[in-house]
C-alpha cells in the first residue's frame, strides 16, 4: 500500500509540473516585444524609402498649395 501511495504522489507531482504554465507569460511578453521591434524596423524602412517620402511630400504640398 505504501508503494501505491508513493506512485500516486509521484504521478501527481509530474502532472502538476507538466501542466504548470507559470513561466509562459514571461516568454510570451519577450516574443511579443521582439515581434513589435521587428515590425517597427520594417515600418521605419518603408517610411524612409524615397518613393514613400516623395509621395508624402507631394500630398502635403498639394494640400497646402491648393486653395478651395
C-alpha positions in Angstrom: 0.0 0.0 0.0 2.9 2.3 0.7 4.3 1.9 -2.8 0.9 2.7 -4.3 0.7 5.9 -2.3 4.2 6.9 -3.4 3.4 6.2 -7.0 0.2 8.2 -6.8 2.1 11.1 -5.2 4.9 11.0 -7.8 2.4 10.8 -10.6 0.5 13.8 -9.2 3.7 15.8 -8.9 4.7 15.0 -12.5 1.2 16.0 -13.7 1.4 19.3 -11.8 4.9 20.1 -13.3 3.8 19.3 -16.8 0.7 21.4 -16.7 2.2 24.3 -14.9 2.4 27.4 -17.1 3.8 29.8 -14.5 6.8 30.9 -16.8 4.8 31.2 -20.0 3.7 34.8 -19.7 7.3 36.0 -19.5 8.2 34.1 -22.7 5.1 35.4 -24.4 6.0 39.0 -23.5 9.5 38.6 -24.7 8.4 37.2 -28.1 5.8 39.9 -28.4 8.4 42.6 -27.7 10.7 41.0 -30.4 7.9 40.9 -32.9 7.0 44.5 -32.2 10.6 45.6 -32.6 10.8 43.7 -35.9 7.6 45.3 -37.2 8.8 48.8 -36.2 12.1 48.2 -38.1 10.2 47.2 -41.2 7.8 50.2 -41.0 10.8 52.5 -40.4 12.4 51.1 -43.6 9.2 51.5 -45.6 8.5 55.1 -44.4 12.1 56.2 -45.1 12.1 54.8 -48.7 12.4 57.6 -51.2 9.2 56.7 -53.0 7.2 57.0 -49.8 8.9 60.2 -48.7 8.2 61.7 -52.2 4.5 60.6 -52.0 4.0 62.1 -48.5 5.7 65.3 -49.5 3.5 65.5 -52.6 0.4 65.0 -50.6 1.3 67.7 -48.0 2.5 70.1 -50.7 -0.7 69.6 -52.7 -2.8 70.1 -49.6 -1.0 73.3 -48.6 -0.9 74.9 -52.1 -4.4 74.2 -53.3 -7.0 76.8 -52.5 -10.7 75.9 -52.4 
